């Protein structure tokens, strides 16, 4: 992995970012509006709204031994915090308010802390892949220009994050989890996401099949690049 290339990418990606038009007129059916607001509140907490750092039990020691990756990780999490900011604007647009906790977020943090840095990075990667399916379906079905613009920004960032993780894994080996285990973890992350956010996506017009279809395409694309 060209470490300087990714550091340059993260710095460059901060520049000239268009802000969604949060004041655009709202046009959404009331039930979908309510469910989407609850979904956005949860995503704002999970996507950069929690601890903006690696939290595995051995993360501090591992990062101290690899200061270049520590710099990369800090820049990556800075982008996740930006996603949280964007989602916070979307929550305010729909009349919601930030939340400070949710059972699924507590499970997510537990998995990140308890199994070491290698597993935490894989959990975060698979969560980003599952989130890509969420944002893609929201962009496709929401019919709201501000949300479409937000999704476009986040999807652009997430595509680079997934490439970043792939480069890291090719350089250091795929880690403790093999392809089959990664796919199982990806489906587990996606199922947790769908349990919480499926009602909102369905209210917008998305389907369960479309969600898992997007997930499988992202997993196939990632594994294809990893094996290249």
N, C-alpha and C positions, 0 to 999 in steps of 0.2 A: 504494500500500500504506500503510495506517495503521500506521506504525512503532510508535507507542506501544501500539497494540492488541496487537501480537504480543509486545512486551516484557511487557506485563501478562499475556498468556496464559501465557507460559513461567513467570513468577513464580507465578501462580495454580495452575498445574498441578503445582507441587511440593507443594501442600498436600493433606492428608487423602488420601494415596495408600494404599490397602489393601495390606498385604503378603500375598503368597500363603502358604498354609498348607504350609510346606516339610516339616512333620513328619507330614503325612497319610500313611496307609498306601500302600505301593507295590504296584501290581497291573499287571504288564506281562510279556509273554512274553519269555524270556531273550534271544532273538536281537534282538528289537526294542529291548530295554533297551540292549544293547551298541551297536547302530548309532545309537540316539538319543543316547547319551552322547558318541560321537565327533562327531556333528553339533552338539550343544550346545557342545562344546569349541571347535569352529571358529567357531561363531556368536559365542561370547563374545569371541573375539579380534577378529572383523571388525566387530561391532556395538558400537563404542565402546571396544573393548579396545586399539585402536592409538592413534595420535596424535589427541588430542581437540581438533582445530583444523583449519582449512583449510591445506593444505600445497602448493598449486600454486606454481610458481616465482615468480609475480607476486602471490601472495596478500597478502603483507605490505604491499606498496605500495598495492594496491587497497583493503585494509581501512583503512589509514591515511587514505586520502582519503574514506572513508565511515564515520565512527565509529559512526553509528547502526546500520548493518548489522553492523559489527563486534560491537556489543553483542548484537544478535540472534543472530549466529552462535555467540557464546560460550554463550548460553543454550540454543540448539539442541543444541550438542555436549554440554552438561551433561546433557541428557536422554538422549543416546546413551550417555554414561557410566553413567547409571542403568540403561539396558537391559543394559549389560555386567555391572553388579552383579547384576541379577536373573538373568541367564544363568549367572553364576558360582555363584549359589545353586542353580540347577537342576543344574549340573554336579556340585556337591558332593552334592546329593540322590541322584544316580545313581552316586556313587562314582568320578566322573572327577576330572580335575585340569586347571587352566588350562594352555594351551599358549602358547608365545611366538612361533611362526611357522608358516606354511603357504604352499605355493607359490601358491595362489589369492589369499591376502592380499598376497603380494609383488607379484603382477600388478596387483591393485587399487590399491596404493599407487603403483606406477609410473604408471598411467594418471592418477591424481589429480595427481601432481607435474608431469608433463611437458607438458601441453597448455594450461596457463593456467587462471585461476580460473573463467571461464565454462564450460569443459568439465568442470572438477572438480565444479562445482555440479550440472551435468546428470548426471554419473556418479553422484554421491551420491543425487540424486533418483531415478534409475532403479533404483539398488540398493535404495532404500527401497520403491519400488513392487514390485520382485521379492520383497523380504523380506516384504511384506504377504501375498503368496500363500503363502509358507512358513509364517508364523505362523497364517494362517487354516486351512490344512490340518492343522497340528499341533493346533490347538485343537479342530478337528472330530473328529480320529481318535485322539488320544493316550489318552483314557480315564483321564487322571490329573488329579485336581482341582487340584493345585498348578500344573501346567503350563498347564491351562486358564485359571486365574486370571492367571498370568504373561502368557500370550498376550493376554488381554483388556486388560491394562494397556498392553502394547507396541503393540497394534493401535490403541488409542485415541490414543496419542502419535503413531504413524506417520501416522494419518489427518490430524492437525493439521499434521504436518511437510509432507505433500504439499500441503495447502492453503497453507501458508506459502510454499513454493516457487512455487506457481502465482501467488500474489499478487505475489511478487517479479518473476516473469517478465512478468506483465501490466504492471507499472509500468515496467520497464526494457526491454521487448522480449524476445522469446523467445530471444535470444542467437544464437550461431553456428550452432546445430543446428536445422534445421527439423523439422516433425512427422514426416516419414518417417525422418529420421536419429535422432530421439529414440526412435521405436518400434524401429528396428533395434538401438539401444543397449540399450533395455529388454529385448529378446529375448536379446541377447548376455549381459547381466547375469543374466537368468533361467536361461539355459542353463548358465552357469558355476555358478550356485547348484544347479541340478538335478544336474549331474555330481557335485558334492560331497555333496549332502544328499538326493538322490532315493532312495538305498537306505534311509535311515532313514524317510522319509515313506512309501515303498512298504511297508516292514515294518509300519507302523502301519495300512495299508489305503488310503492315497491312491494316485492314479494320475497318470501323466504328463499325460493329457488334462485331468484336474481342475486340475493345477498351471498349465498354460498357459491354461486357461480363466479361472482367477482372474487371471492376469497380464493377459490381454487386456481383461477387464472393468475392471481398475484403470487400464490405459492409456487405454481409451476414456473412462472417467470423468474422468481428468485432462485429456485433450485437449478434452473437451466443456466443462469449466469454463474452460480456458485460452482457448477460442474464444468464450466467452459475453460 
